[in-house]
Each structure stands twice: as structure tokens, then as C-alpha cells.
Amino acid sequence: MAGFEELVRPCLEPAFRLARVLLGNHADAEDAVQESVTRAWRKIHQLDGPDGFRPWFLAIIANQCRAARRSRWSLVVRLGDVPPPGPEAQPKDVEDVVDLRGAMRRLSSNDRAALLLFYGLDLPLDEVAAALHITPGAAKSRIHRAAGRLRALMGQEVGR
């Protein structure tokens, strides 16, 4: 157990940040990380060596978040939390309009994950690819396309 704890402890903060971006809320992210730690503990025998733990664990996090978003219960809870649009929902000034978090939320979860892993967690391209279960070339393309989509979304918000 001590060896596993030494591997997982430095990965918890990046794992939570990834889950928070993918799920959009603190409580769901905590649940996903907790479930992922349990899954990693059960499947640690599948890991080739300790050097690959971080991308392997982040892949478990990403998969757990996808599963949580697909669950019907998650959709029911989310729909109940959405306020109806109204005049108060309109931005009041430029600071409200130019909102990186809002633009990130408008990206697909795959795009958000790629950007967070590469820019937010500063993972090398091969670890981003491993965490997303894609090739390094596909990871590089996804990051490039996601950054372009994010720039376009931010440009749309500035142009309002």
C-alpha cells in the first residue's frame, strides 16, 4: 500500500484538476478521483512500471469522467441545476464577456482534456497521448485544433 500511495499522491492534484474541467463541478470531480484511485489500486498489476503511472492514472480519471457524464443520473441532476435564461444572464461588461472558463466550457470534453493536460498540467506530448488513449501525433493535432477553437470562441465573445 505504501508504494501505491507514493505513486498516487503526486498525481491527485492534477487528477482533480482534470476531473474538474471534464465534469464541471467540484463534488463530481472529487467522486471521480476517489473512484479512480480505487480502480487504479485494483488494476495496479496492469501497469508495466512506475514510470508510466501518471499517464495511466490520468487515463483512468478521463475514463471515469466520461462514464460519469454518460450516466442518466448525472443528466437528470444537471438539467435540474440549469437556470432558465433571462435578462440577468446577459453579461454586464466586457470582463463578464471575455471569460476563459466560459469559453472552455463550450469546448468538447476531449478538447478541454487535451488543453488541460498539455497547458494546464504541463505534461509532455507522449503522456497527453497516453492519458487520452491516442497517438502522440493525434494528441498534437487535437491540442492544436482545440487551441484554435478556444481562440475562435474567445474572439466571438470579444466581438459581441
Backbone as a printed PyTorch tensor [residue, N CA C, xyz], in Angstrom:
tensor([[[  0.8300,  -1.2080,   0.0000],
         [  0.0000,   0.0000,   0.0000],
         [  0.8640,   1.2560,   0.0000]],

        [[  1.9870,   1.2320,   0.7470],
         [  2.8440,   2.4120,   0.8200],
         [  3.3980,   2.7650,  -0.5580]],

        [[  3.7590,   1.7630,  -1.3600],
         [  4.2650,   2.0160,  -2.7010],
         [  3.2130,   2.6490,  -3.5910]],

        [[  1.9980,   2.1650,  -3.4940],
         [  0.9040,   2.7300,  -4.2740],
         [  0.6530,   4.1730,  -3.8630]],

        [[  0.6680,   4.4150,  -2.5640],
         [  0.4300,   5.7810,  -2.0720],
         [  1.5090,   6.7390,  -2.5760]],

        [[  2.7430,   6.2830,  -2.6430],
         [  3.8270,   7.1230,  -3.1510],
         [  3.6360,   7.4540,  -4.6310]],

        [[  3.0480,   6.5330,  -5.3710],
         [  2.7790,   6.7710,  -6.7820],
         [  1.5900,   7.7070,  -6.9810]],

        [[  0.5360,   7.4950,  -6.2230],
         [ -0.7110,   8.2220,  -6.4660],
         [ -0.7180,   9.6290,  -5.8650]],

        [[ -0.0630,   9.8240,  -4.7460],
         [ -0.1370,  11.1200,  -4.0560],
         [  0.2360,  12.3000,  -4.9610]],

        [[  1.3580,  12.2670,  -5.7020],
         [  1.6800,  13.4290,  -6.5460],
         [  0.7180,  13.6060,  -7.7380]],

        [[ -0.0600,  12.5990,  -8.0210],
         [ -0.9910,  12.6670,  -9.1610],
         [ -2.3750,  13.1610,  -8.7580]],

        [[ -2.6640,  13.2630,  -7.4870],
         [ -4.0210,  13.6050,  -7.0510],
         [ -4.4430,  15.0110,  -7.4640]],

        [[ -3.5690,  15.9800,  -7.2920],
         [ -3.9350,  17.3570,  -7.6420],
         [ -4.1540,  17.4980,  -9.1450]],

        [[ -3.2350,  17.0060, -10.0060],
         [ -3.5200,  17.0790, -11.4430],
         [ -4.7600,  16.2740, -11.8300]],

        [[ -4.9890,  15.1540, -11.1750],
         [ -6.1670,  14.3300, -11.4660],
         [ -7.4400,  15.0930, -11.1190]],

        [[ -7.4390,  15.7740,  -9.9850],
         [ -8.6190,  16.5500,  -9.5980],
         [ -8.8610,  17.6910, -10.5850]],

        [[ -7.7860,  18.3580, -10.9970],
         [ -7.9410,  19.4630, -11.9540],
         [ -8.5240,  18.9560, -13.2720]],

        [[ -8.0450,  17.8020, -13.7330],
         [ -8.5710,  17.2190, -14.9680],
         [-10.0500,  16.8660, -14.7950]],

        [[-10.3870,  16.2160, -13.6990],
         [-11.7780,  15.8260, -13.4500],
         [-12.6720,  17.0580, -13.3250]],

        [[-12.1750,  18.0990, -12.7110],
         [-12.9540,  19.3380, -12.5410],
         [-13.2780,  19.9570, -13.8940]],

        [[-12.2930,  19.9460, -14.7980],
         [-12.5130,  20.5000, -16.1310],
         [-13.4910,  19.6340, -16.9220]],

        [[-13.3460,  18.3250, -16.8190],
         [-14.1900,  17.4290, -17.6030],
         [-15.6190,  17.3730, -17.0840]],

        [[-15.7890,  17.4720, -15.7650],
         [-17.1280,  17.3230, -15.1880],
         [-17.8000,  18.6490, -14.8520]],

        [[-17.0120,  19.6800, -14.6630],
         [-17.5920,  20.9990, -14.4500],
         [-18.0650,  21.2910, -13.0440]],

        [[-17.8440,  20.3690, -12.1210],
         [-18.2250,  20.7040, -10.7510],
         [-17.3590,  19.9680,  -9.7410]],

        [[-17.1500,  20.6220,  -8.6280],
         [-16.2160,  20.1790,  -7.6010],
         [-16.5880,  18.8090,  -7.0140]],

        [[-17.8320,  18.6530,  -6.6410],
         [-18.2640,  17.4060,  -5.9830],
         [-18.1290,  16.2110,  -6.9220]],

        [[-18.5430,  16.3660,  -8.1740],
         [-18.4190,  15.2710,  -9.1330],
         [-16.9540,  14.9370,  -9.3830]],

        [[-16.1060,  15.9610,  -9.4210],
         [-14.6770,  15.7330,  -9.6310],
         [-14.0830,  14.9460,  -8.4670]],

        [[-14.4620,  15.3060,  -7.2490],
         [-13.9780,  14.5530,  -6.0840],
         [-14.4100,  13.0950,  -6.1550]],

        [[-15.6580,  12.8650,  -6.5140],
         [-16.1650,  11.4930,  -6.6410],
         [-15.3960,  10.7180,  -7.7050]],

        [[-15.1360,  11.3540,  -8.8380],
         [-14.4190,  10.6870,  -9.9300],
         [-12.9940,  10.3280,  -9.5180]],

        [[-12.3250,  11.2300,  -8.8140],
         [-10.9550,  10.9550,  -8.3700],
         [-10.9530,   9.8180,  -7.3550]],

        [[-11.8850,   9.8510,  -6.4280],
         [-11.9610,   8.7920,  -5.4160],
         [-12.2080,   7.4350,  -6.0740]],

        [[-13.1480,   7.3730,  -6.9930],
         [-13.4340,   6.1230,  -7.6940],
         [-12.2350,   5.6820,  -8.5200]],

        [[-11.5420,   6.6260,  -9.1220],
         [-10.3730,   6.3010,  -9.9450],
         [ -9.2150,   5.7630,  -9.1210]],

        [[ -9.0210,   6.2890,  -7.9290],
         [ -7.9700,   5.7600,  -7.0480],
         [ -8.2670,   4.3090,  -6.7180]],

        [[ -9.5220,   4.0140,  -6.4290],
         [ -9.9210,   2.6340,  -6.1320],
         [ -9.6800,   1.7350,  -7.3390]],

        [[-10.0560,   2.2000,  -8.5230],
         [ -9.8380,   1.4130,  -9.7400],
         [ -8.3570,   1.2020, -10.0120]],

        [[ -7.5690,   2.2460,  -9.8170],
         [ -6.1240,   2.1230, -10.0300],
         [ -5.5300,   1.1110,  -9.0550]],

        [[ -5.9610,   1.1450,  -7.8120],
         [ -5.4750,   0.1970,  -6.8080],
         [ -5.7820,  -1.2400,  -7.2470]],

        [[ -7.0010,  -1.4450,  -7.7440],
         [ -7.3980,  -2.7910,  -8.1820],
         [ -6.6540,  -3.2400,  -9.4330]],

        [[ -6.2570,  -2.3020, -10.2870],
         [ -5.6500,  -2.6610, -11.5730],
         [ -4.1520,  -2.3640, -11.6380]],

        [[ -3.5360,  -2.1130, -10.5000],
         [ -2.1190,  -1.7330, -10.4890],
         [ -1.2410,  -2.8110, -11.1320]],

        [[ -1.6930,  -4.0510, -11.1090],
         [ -0.9170,  -5.1400, -11.7150],
         [ -0.8160,  -4.9920, -13.2320]],

        [[ -1.6830,  -4.1850, -13.8560],
         [ -1.6480,  -3.9730, -15.2940],
         [ -0.5740,  -2.9710, -15.7220]],

        [[ -0.0400,  -2.2470, -14.7680],
         [  0.9660,  -1.2250, -15.0540],
         [  2.3160,  -1.8820, -15.2920]],

        [[  3.0060,  -1.4740, -16.3480],
         [  4.3130,  -2.0470, -16.6790],
         [  5.3910,  -1.6410, -15.6870]],

        [[  5.3560,  -0.4240, -15.2360],
         [  6.3590,   0.0640, -14.2930],
         [  5.9320,   1.3960, -13.7290]],

        [[  6.6040,   1.8550, -12.6790],
         [  6.1910,   3.1000, -12.0180],
         [  6.3450,   4.3430, -12.8950]],

        [[  7.2010,   4.2900, -13.9200],
         [  7.4010,   5.4670, -14.7700],
         [  6.1490,   5.8440, -15.5530]],

        [[  5.3160,   4.8710, -15.8720],
         [  4.1150,   5.1430, -16.6380],
         [  2.8850,   5.3770, -15.7920]],

        [[  3.0460,   5.5230, -14.4850],
         [  1.8810,   5.6280, -13.6040],
         [  1.0400,   6.8660, -13.8920]],

        [[  1.6720,   8.0440, -14.0160],
         [  0.9050,   9.2910, -14.1640],
         [ -0.0070,   9.2640, -15.3890]],

        [[  0.4830,   8.9850, -16.6090],
         [ -0.4520,   8.9660, -17.7370],
         [ -1.4960,   7.8560, -17.6190]],

        [[ -1.1010,   6.7170, -17.0520],
         [ -2.0340,   5.6060, -16.8470],
         [ -3.1580,   6.0270, -15.9060]],

        [[ -2.7950,   6.6750, -14.8030],
         [ -3.7780,   7.1150, -13.8230],
         [ -4.6730,   8.2160, -14.3950]],

        [[ -4.0880,   9.1600, -15.1350],
         [ -4.8920,  10.2230, -15.7380],
         [ -5.8470,   9.6650, -16.7830]],

        [[ -5.4600,   8.5860, -17.4510],
         [ -6.3730,   7.9210, -18.3840],
         [ -7.5570,   7.3160, -17.6330]],

        [[ -7.2970,   6.7500, -16.4730],
         [ -8.3780,   6.2060, -15.6410],
         [ -9.3170,   7.3400, -15.2270]],

        [[ -8.7530,   8.4780, -14.8500],
         [ -9.5570,   9.6490, -14.4730],
         [-10.4420,  10.0710, -15.6460]],

        [[ -9.8440,  10.2040, -16.8290],
         [-10.6100,  10.6380, -18.0030],
         [-11.7310,   9.6510, -18.3150]],

        [[-11.4490,   8.3740, -18.2300],
         [-12.4800,   7.3640, -18.4870],
         [-13.5890,   7.4210, -17.4510]],

        [[-13.2320,   7.6070, -16.2050],
         [-14.2260,   7.7100, -15.1420],
         [-15.1170,   8.9340, -15.3540]],

        [[-14.5300,  10.0300, -15.7850],
         [-15.3110,  11.2460, -16.0450],
         [-16.2600,  11.0380, -17.2170]],

        [[-15.7930,  10.3670, -18.2620],
         [-16.6770,  10.0760, -19.3980],
         [-17.8510,   9.2110, -18.9440]],

        [[-17.5660,   8.2080, -18.1430],
         [-18.6230,   7.3200, -17.6470],
         [-19.6160,   8.1010, -16.7760]],

        [[-19.1150,   8.9960, -15.9530],
         [-19.9920,   9.7910, -15.0800],
         [-20.8920,  10.7070, -15.9140]],

        [[-20.3350,  11.2910, -16.9750],
         [-21.1450,  12.1720, -17.8190],
         [-22.1980,  11.3930, -18.5960]],

        [[-21.9190,  10.1420, -18.9110],
         [-22.8690,   9.3380, -19.6770],
         [-24.0090,   8.8100, -18.8230]],

        [[-23.8250,   8.7770, -17.5230],
         [-24.8650,   8.1740, -16.6820],
         [-26.1320,   9.0190, -16.7130]],

        [[-27.2550,   8.3470, -16.7370],
         [-28.5460,   9.0390, -16.7850],
         [-28.7430,   9.9060, -15.5420]],

        [[-28.3230,   9.4390, -14.3980],
         [-28.5000,  10.2040, -13.1670],
         [-27.7750,  11.5390, -13.2640]],

        [[-26.5990,  11.5310, -13.8190],
         [-25.8400,  12.7620, -13.9870],
         [-26.6160,  13.7520, -14.8450]],

        [[-27.2390,  13.2790, -15.9140],
         [-28.0080,  14.1740, -16.7840],
         [-29.2210,  14.7470, -16.0680]],

        [[-29.8940,  13.9490, -15.2680],
         [-31.0700,  14.4210, -14.5320],
         [-30.6670,  15.5070, -13.5440]],

        [[-29.5910,  15.2870, -12.8190],
         [-29.1340,  16.2740, -11.8440],
         [-28.7210,  17.5600, -12.5490]],

        [[-27.9800,  17.4580, -13.6540],
         [-27.5130,  18.6340, -14.3800],
         [-28.6940,  19.4590, -14.9160]],

        [[-29.6950,  18.8030, -15.4720],
         [-30.8260,  19.5400, -16.0210],
         [-31.5780,  20.2870, -14.9390]],

        [[-31.6190,  19.7400, -13.7400],
         [-32.2910,  20.4140, -12.6450],
         [-31.5360,  21.6250, -12.1470]],

        [[-30.2270,  21.6850, -12.3990],
         [-29.4020,  22.7880, -11.9130],
         [-29.3220,  23.9650, -12.8730]],

        [[-29.8230,  23.8090, -14.0980],
         [-29.6860,  24.8530, -15.1120],
         [-30.7910,  25.8830, -14.9330]],

        [[-30.4110,  27.1340, -14.6470],
         [-31.4470,  28.1700, -14.5180],
         [-31.9560,  28.5720, -15.8940]],

        [[-33.2020,  29.0020, -15.9620],
         [-33.7190,  29.4560, -17.2520],
         [-33.0110,  30.7390, -17.6710]],

        [[-32.7580,  30.9030, -18.9730],
         [-32.0960,  32.1370, -19.4120],
         [-33.0210,  33.3310, -19.2300]],

        [[-32.4370,  34.4080, -18.8570],
         [-33.2200,  35.6250, -18.6700],
         [-32.3370,  36.8340, -18.8460]],

        [[-32.8870,  38.0110, -18.6600],
         [-32.0830,  39.2230, -18.8520],
         [-30.9120,  39.3020, -17.8800]],

        [[-31.0800,  38.7280, -16.6860],
         [-29.9840,  38.7690, -15.7170],
         [-28.8110,  37.8980, -16.1380]],

        [[-29.0270,  36.9820, -17.0670],
         [-27.9600,  36.1180, -17.5530],
         [-27.0810,  36.8160, -18.5830]],

        [[-27.5010,  37.9730, -19.0780],
         [-26.7160,  38.7080, -20.0690],
         [-25.5130,  39.3660, -19.3930]],

        [[-24.3680,  39.3720, -20.0610],
         [-23.1760,  39.9850, -19.4750],
         [-23.3700,  41.4820, -19.2560]],

        [[-22.7920,  41.9740, -18.1840],
         [-22.9510,  43.3750, -17.8270],
         [-21.7990,  44.2330, -18.3330]],

        [[-20.6370,  43.6230, -18.5300],
         [-19.5000,  44.3870, -19.0440],
         [-18.5250,  43.4580, -19.7510]],

        [[-17.4650,  44.0290, -20.2650],
         [-16.5070,  43.2650, -21.0630],
         [-15.8550,  42.1560, -20.2300]],

        [[-15.5990,  42.4060, -18.9580],
         [-14.9760,  41.3790, -18.1170],
         [-15.8500,  40.1330, -18.0160]],

        [[-17.1640,  40.3190, -17.9850],
         [-18.0670,  39.1730, -17.9560],
         [-18.0790,  38.4410, -19.2920]],

        [[-17.8820,  39.1920, -20.3850],
         [-17.9510,  38.5960, -21.7120],
         [-16.6980,  37.7830, -22.0080]],

        [[-15.5470,  38.3410, -21.7370],
         [-14.2760,  37.6790, -22.0210],
         [-13.9920,  36.7520, -20.8480]],

        [[-14.4770,  35.5540, -20.9480],
         [-14.3870,  34.6100, -19.8490],
         [-13.7690,  33.3110, -20.3570]],

        [[-12.5380,  33.0870, -19.9920],
         [-11.8450,  31.8820, -20.4440],
         [-12.5660,  30.6290, -19.9800]],

        [[-13.0170,  30.6220, -18.7510],
         [-13.7250,  29.4380, -18.2550],
         [-14.9940,  29.1780, -19.0580]],

        [[-15.7110,  30.2090, -19.3590],
         [-16.9290,  30.0460, -20.1550],
         [-16.6150,  29.4990, -21.5390]],

        [[-15.5590,  30.0090, -22.1400],
         [-15.1610,  29.5110, -23.4630],
         [-14.7000,  28.0640, -23.3630]],

        [[-13.9680,  27.7210, -22.3140],
         [-13.5180,  26.3360, -22.1340],
         [-14.7200,  25.4000, -21.9830]],

        [[-15.7480,  25.8440, -21.2690],
         [-16.9400,  25.0190, -21.0980],
         [-17.6470,  24.7500, -22.4160]],

        [[-17.4820,  25.6510, -23.3630],
         [-18.1340,  25.4850, -24.6610],
         [-17.3720,  24.5190, -25.5630]],

        [[-16.1440,  24.1780, -25.2060],
         [-15.3830,  23.1810, -25.9610],
         [-15.8730,  21.7880, -25.5920]],

        [[-15.5940,  20.8210, -26.4410],
         [-15.9290,  19.4310, -26.1130],
         [-15.0480,  18.9710, -24.9610]],

        [[-15.4720,  17.9390, -24.2730],
         [-14.6780,  17.4350, -23.1520],
         [-13.3230,  16.9220, -23.6300]],

        [[-13.2530,  16.3530, -24.8370],
         [-11.9720,  15.8920, -25.3740],
         [-11.0190,  17.0570, -25.6040]],

        [[-11.5420,  18.1720, -26.1270],
         [-10.7080,  19.3540, -26.3400],
         [-10.2490,  19.9410, -25.0020]],

        [[-11.1650,  20.0380, -24.0410],
         [-10.7960,  20.5600, -22.7150],
         [ -9.7150,  19.7030, -22.0790]],

        [[ -9.8760,  18.3860, -22.1780],
         [ -8.8910,  17.4800, -21.5730],
         [ -7.5270,  17.6570, -22.2200]],

        [[ -7.4830,  17.7310, -23.5420],
         [ -6.2050,  17.8800, -24.2330],
         [ -5.5100,  19.1770, -23.8280]],

        [[ -6.2530,  20.2720, -23.7810],
         [ -5.6670,  21.5570, -23.4010],
         [ -5.2050,  21.5600, -21.9460]],

        [[ -6.0080,  21.0030, -21.0600],
         [ -5.6240,  20.9800, -19.6550],
         [ -4.3890,  20.1190, -19.4350]],

        [[ -4.3660,  18.9410, -20.0290],
         [ -3.2150,  18.0580, -19.8400],
         [ -1.9320,  18.6980, -20.3590]],

        [[ -2.0120,  19.3240, -21.5360],
         [ -0.8050,  19.8770, -22.1520],
         [ -0.4030,  21.2180, -21.5470]],

        [[ -1.3440,  22.1640, -21.4750],
         [ -1.0150,  23.5020, -20.9910],
         [ -1.1910,  23.6520, -19.4870]],

        [[ -2.2790,  23.1060, -18.9590],
         [ -2.5630,  23.2760, -17.5340],
         [ -1.6720,  22.4300, -16.6430]],

        [[ -1.4680,  21.1650, -17.0330],
         [ -0.6490,  20.2770, -16.2080],
         [  0.7800,  20.1530, -16.7320]],

        [[  1.0490,  20.7650, -17.8810],
         [  2.3750,  20.7930, -18.4800],
         [  2.9480,  19.3920, -18.7180]],

        [[  2.0760,  18.4790, -19.1530],
         [  2.5240,  17.1230, -19.4580],
         [  3.1740,  17.1050, -20.8320]],

        [[  4.1950,  16.2670, -20.9980],
         [  4.7740,  16.1130, -22.3310],
         [  3.7580,  15.4540, -23.2680]],

        [[  3.9550,  15.6460, -24.5490],
         [  3.0110,  15.1760, -25.5630],
         [  2.7540,  13.6720, -25.4720]],

        [[  3.7700,  12.8900, -25.1910],
         [  3.5710,  11.4400, -25.1090],
         [  2.6900,  11.0510, -23.9250]],

        [[  2.7620,  11.7820, -22.8260],
         [  1.9030,  11.4980, -21.6740],
         [  0.4780,  11.9660, -21.9250]],

        [[  0.3140,  13.0770, -22.6380],
         [ -1.0260,  13.5230, -23.0230],
         [ -1.6620,  12.4420, -23.8890]],

        [[ -0.8940,  11.9440, -24.8560],
         [ -1.3950,  10.8970, -25.7550],
         [ -1.7840,   9.6480, -24.9700]],

        [[ -0.9510,   9.2420, -24.0370],
         [ -1.2540,   8.0450, -23.2420],
         [ -2.5110,   8.2520, -22.4010]],

        [[ -2.6520,   9.4250, -21.8120],
         [ -3.8240,   9.7000, -20.9720],
         [ -5.1100,   9.7220, -21.7850]],

        [[ -5.0090,  10.1360, -23.0470],
         [ -6.1990,  10.2310, -23.8960],
         [ -6.4020,   8.9920, -24.7660]],

        [[ -5.4930,   8.0370, -24.6540],
         [ -5.5510,   6.8040, -25.4610],
         [ -5.4920,   7.0860, -26.9570]],

        [[ -4.5980,   7.9850, -27.3450],
         [ -4.4050,   8.2990, -28.7580],
         [ -2.9090,   8.3500, -29.0340]],

        [[ -2.5390,   8.4580, -30.2870],
         [ -1.1240,   8.5430, -30.6410],
         [ -0.6000,   9.9460, -30.3380]],

        [[  0.7160,  10.0890, -30.1900],
         [  1.2700,  11.4360, -29.9750],
         [  0.9220,  12.4060, -31.1120]],

        [[  0.9040,  11.9130, -32.3470],
         [  0.5300,  12.7780, -33.4670],
         [ -0.9100,  13.2520, -33.3580]],

        [[ -1.8020,  12.3420, -32.9630],
         [ -3.2090,  12.7140, -32.7860],
         [ -3.3630,  13.6870, -31.6210]],

        [[ -2.5700,  13.4870, -30.5690],
         [ -2.6270,  14.4040, -29.4220],
         [ -2.1800,  15.8060, -29.8410]],

        [[ -1.1060,  15.8710, -30.6190],
         [ -0.6150,  17.1720, -31.0830],
         [ -1.6760,  17.8660, -31.9370]],

        [[ -2.3160,  17.1170, -32.8250],
         [ -3.3750,  17.6790, -33.6680],
         [ -4.5590,  18.1430, -32.8320]],

        [[ -4.9590,  17.3210, -31.8520],
         [ -6.1070,  17.6800, -31.0100],
         [ -5.8200,  18.9550, -30.2270]],

        [[ -4.6190,  19.0620, -29.6890],
         [ -4.2400,  20.2600, -28.9270],
         [ -4.2800,  21.4830, -29.8390]],

        [[ -3.7140,  21.3400, -31.0310],
         [ -3.6870,  22.4570, -31.9830],
         [ -5.1090,  22.8820, -32.3730]],

        [[ -5.9500,  21.9120, -32.7160],
         [ -7.3250,  22.2350, -33.1030],
         [ -8.1150,  22.8210, -31.9270]],

        [[ -7.9310,  22.2630, -30.7420],
         [ -8.6460,  22.7640, -29.5630],
         [ -8.2230,  24.1930, -29.2380]],

        [[ -6.9430,  24.4880, -29.3640],
         [ -6.4660,  25.8540, -29.1120],
         [ -7.0710,  26.8100, -30.1370]],

        [[ -7.1770,  26.3780, -31.3790],
         [ -7.8050,  27.2090, -32.4110],
         [ -9.2800,  27.4570, -32.1130]],

        [[ -9.9770,  26.4010, -31.6760],
         [-11.3990,  26.5660, -31.3220],
         [-11.5530,  27.5160, -30.1380]],

        [[-10.6550,  27.3890, -29.1720],
         [-10.7120,  28.2630, -28.0000],
         [-10.4630,  29.7140, -28.4080]],

        [[ -9.4710,  29.9430, -29.2680],
         [ -9.2140,  31.3160, -29.7540],
         [-10.4500,  31.8650, -30.4690]],

        [[-11.0780,  31.0260, -31.2940],
         [-12.2790,  31.4770, -32.0110],
         [-13.3990,  31.8170, -31.0390]],

        [[-13.5910,  30.9880, -30.0350],
         [-14.6370,  31.2600, -29.0410],
         [-14.3400,  32.5400, -28.2800]],

        [[-13.0870,  32.7560, -27.9250],
         [-12.7300,  33.9700, -27.2140],
         [-12.9150,  35.1840, -28.1230]],

        [[-12.6160,  35.0380, -29.4070],
         [-12.8350,  36.1210, -30.3650],
         [-14.3090,  36.4400, -30.5220]],

        [[-15.1400,  35.4250, -30.5280],
         [-16.5980,  35.6380, -30.6100],
         [-17.0910,  36.4030, -29.4090]],

        [[-16.5590,  36.0550, -28.2370],
         [-17.0220,  36.7290, -27.0270],
         [-16.5590,  38.1830, -26.9890]],

        [[-15.3640,  38.4650, -27.4990],
         [-14.8800,  39.8500, -27.5220],
         [-15.6850,  40.6560, -28.5280]],

        [[-16.1050,  40.0370, -29.6410],
         [-16.8210,  40.7440, -30.6910],
         [-18.2840,  40.9970, -30.4090]],

        [[-18.8140,  40.5000, -29.3110],
         [-20.2450,  40.7040, -29.0140],
         [-20.6040,  42.1340, -28.8530]]])
